[in-house]
Amino acid sequence: MNPWTKSNKLSRIRRFAGYLHTLGITAFLPEMPRKTCCFTPYVFTNDEIARIFEAADDLILSCPNSRSTAEFPILLRMLYGCGFRIGEAIKIQWDDIDLCTGVVTVKAAKNKKQRLVPMSDELTRILKLYKTAPYFNVQNCNLLFKANNGRPYSSTAAYWYVFNRILCELGIKTSRNTKYRSRGPCIHSLRHTFTVHSLIKAEEEGRGFMETVPFLSTYLGHSGLMETDKYLQARHELYTQAHAIIEDYTRNVFPDGV
């Protein structure tokens, strides 16, 4: 049983046992287990990311008159390039984007928190081209991503379906056939991948892990560092400096060949 589910069930039993005690009835009071996070995020490899983008770019060839297949590659690049939640990305409007500075103002964020999200120069350049393309010019609609009739999408279900179809075609296991709470690869994994890849890049550029995490947590719109930590799950590549120090310290502890 999931630790959080077990804890919630035992909490109800403890409350009922407390009620019995008030009635003078002796009842066993179970001990509450320690809650631990068992969520394991999926992080795409660089090769998987490249293959996913390539497959998404080819969607327009199969459905040339579909607006969603033309928009989908842009959406994926924003999810991976900025670490957006899918619900945040589909609500972004052109008025929220400053194409001169390359900054997106996220207004419809989780926990009703707004934040500023700087984009890379390449993603900003792509959005400039995207905005000027006649194919996407729909009057009376300020949304980046909209249905063929120009109205906003009412659900993200279509995007989840298309993304899972791409994963299946590429032979990447989807969330439907993975263990509970491991989730497996899904469209939200692009946010996890952005987080891990950003930290790896920061370390390669000489910025330490603990130095980078607070800024990244704010960038992602997390309520605290613990929420960001769930995305990382102590991945070895994020602690290369610490591993190097420990390895150097214990180098002569064990003889060669052991």
BELMOJO-V884974 format. One record per pair of residues at least 24 apart in sequence whose ideal C-beta (glycine too) atoms are under 10 Angstrom apart, sorted by sequence separation. I is the first residue (numbers start at 1). GAP is how many residues later the second one is. If there is no record, write none. Layout:
I | GAP
I | GAP
This chain:
52 | 24
53 | 24
82 | 24
85 | 24
100 | 24
163 | 24
195 | 24
7 | 25
84 | 25
85 | 25
92 | 25
99 | 25
102 | 25
162 | 25
163 | 25
194 | 25
195 | 25
213 | 25
6 | 26
7 | 26
78 | 26
98 | 26
99 | 26
102 | 26
160 | 26
161 | 26
163 | 26
194 | 26
212 | 26
6 | 27
7 | 27
8 | 27
49 | 27
53 | 27
88 | 27
97 | 27
160 | 27
163 | 27
195 | 27
7 | 28
52 | 28
99 | 28
100 | 28
159 | 28
160 | 28
4 | 29
6 | 29
7 | 29
88 | 29
99 | 29
191 | 29
199 | 29
209 | 29
3 | 30
97 | 30
209 | 30
3 | 31
4 | 31
49 | 31
97 | 31
156 | 31
209 | 31
3 | 32
4 | 32
99 | 32
199 | 32
209 | 32
210 | 32
3 | 33
4 | 33
84 | 33
94 | 33
195 | 33
199 | 33
208 | 33
209 | 33
3 | 34
4 | 34
83 | 34
97 | 34
203 | 34
208 | 34
3 | 35
4 | 35
82 | 35
195 | 35
196 | 35
200 | 35
203 | 35
2 | 36
44 | 36
81 | 36
82 | 36
195 | 36
196 | 36
199 | 36
202 | 36
203 | 36
204 | 36
2 | 37
82 | 37
94 | 37
194 | 37
195 | 37
196 | 37
200 | 37
203 | 37
81 | 38
82 | 38
192 | 38
193 | 38
199 | 38
200 | 38
203 | 38
78 | 39
81 | 39
192 | 39
196 | 39
199 | 39
104 | 40
191 | 40
192 | 40
197 | 40
199 | 40
200 | 40
78 | 41
81 | 41
82 | 41
192 | 41
196 | 41
77 | 42
81 | 42
196 | 42
77 | 43
80 | 43
81 | 43
195 | 43
77 | 45
78 | 45
81 | 45
77 | 46
96 | 46
94 | 47
95 | 47
96 | 47
97 | 47
78 | 48
93 | 48
94 | 48
96 | 48
74 | 49
77 | 49
78 | 49
93 | 49
94 | 49
77 | 50
92 | 50
93 | 50
94 | 50
92 | 51
93 | 51
74 | 52
91 | 52
92 | 52
93 | 52
73 | 53
74 | 53
77 | 53
90 | 53
91 | 53
92 | 53
90 | 54
91 | 54
74 | 55
89 | 55
90 | 55
74 | 56
89 | 56
90 | 56
73 | 57
71 | 59
93 | 59
70 | 60
91 | 61
74 | 62
90 | 62
91 | 62
70 | 63
90 | 63
71 | 64
90 | 64
70 | 65
71 | 65
90 | 65
70 | 66
78 | 66
90 | 66
78 | 67
89 | 67
67 | 68
67 | 69
75 | 69
87 | 69
90 | 69
74 | 70
75 | 70
86 | 70
89 | 70
67 | 71
74 | 71
85 | 71
71 | 73
72 | 73
86 | 73
71 | 74
86 | 74
60 | 75
71 | 75
71 | 76
68 | 77
86 | 77
67 | 78
68 | 78
67 | 79
68 | 79
67 | 80
68 | 80
79 | 80
67 | 81
75 | 81
66 | 82
67 | 82
71 | 82
65 | 83
67 | 83
76 | 83
75 | 84
79 | 84
68 | 85
72 | 86
76 | 86
72 | 87
75 | 87
76 | 87
71 | 88
75 | 88
68 | 90
72 | 90
76 | 90
68 | 91
72 | 91
69 | 93
68 | 94
72 | 94
89 | 98
86 | 100
86 | 101
87 | 101
89 | 101
118 | 101
85 | 102
86 | 102
89 | 102
116 | 102
117 | 102
59 | 103
85 | 103
88 | 103
115 | 103
116 | 103
117 | 103
86 | 104
115 | 104
117 | 104
85 | 105
86 | 105
115 | 105
56 | 106
59 | 106
84 | 106
85 | 106
115 | 106
55 | 107
56 | 107
59 | 107
83 | 107
84 | 107
114 | 107
115 | 107
55 | 108
58 | 108
79 | 108
82 | 108
83 | 108
113 | 108
79 | 109
80 | 109
81 | 109
82 | 109
83 | 109
113 | 109
55 | 110
56 | 110
79 | 110
80 | 110
83 | 110
84 | 110
110 | 110
111 | 110
113 | 110
52 | 111
55 | 111
58 | 111
76 | 111
79 | 111
80 | 111
83 | 111
109 | 111
110 | 111
111 | 111
54 | 112
55 | 112
75 | 112
78 | 112
79 | 112
82 | 112
83 | 112
109 | 112
110 | 112
111 | 112
53 | 113
77 | 113
80 | 113
81 | 113
110 | 113
52 | 114
55 | 114
76 | 114
79 | 114
80 | 114
83 | 114
51 | 115
52 | 115
55 | 115
75 | 115
79 | 115
83 | 115
106 | 115
51 | 116
54 | 116
80 | 117
110 | 117
51 | 118
52 | 118
48 | 119
51 | 119
51 | 120
52 | 120
51 | 121
48 | 122
44 | 123
48 | 123
48 | 124
45 | 127
44 | 128
42 | 130
42 | 131
42 | 132
42 | 133
52 | 133
83 | 133
88 | 133
52 | 135
85 | 135
42 | 136
83 | 136
84 | 136
85 | 136
48 | 137
82 | 137
83 | 137
84 | 137
40 | 138
52 | 138
82 | 138
83 | 138
40 | 139
42 | 140
38 | 141
40 | 141
41 | 141
42 | 141
44 | 141
48 | 141
49 | 141
52 | 141
38 | 142
39 | 142
40 | 142
41 | 142
42 | 142
43 | 142
38 | 143
39 | 143
40 | 143
41 | 143
42 | 143
37 | 144
38 | 144
39 | 144
40 | 144
41 | 144
42 | 144
49 | 144
44 | 145
48 | 145
49 | 145
42 | 146
43 | 146
44 | 146
41 | 147
42 | 147
43 | 147
46 | 147
41 | 148
42 | 148
44 | 148
45 | 148
49 | 148
83 | 148
43 | 149
44 | 149
41 | 150
42 | 150
43 | 150
44 | 150
41 | 151
42 | 151
43 | 151
46 | 151
40 | 152
41 | 152
43 | 152
44 | 152
45 | 152
43 | 153
44 | 153
41 | 154
43 | 154
41 | 155
5 | 175
4 | 177
2 | 178
3 | 178
2 | 179
43 | 188
37 | 189
41 | 189
43 | 189
40 | 190
41 | 190
43 | 190
39 | 191
41 | 191
37 | 192
39 | 192
41 | 192
43 | 192
37 | 193
40 | 193
39 | 194
41 | 194
43 | 194
37 | 196
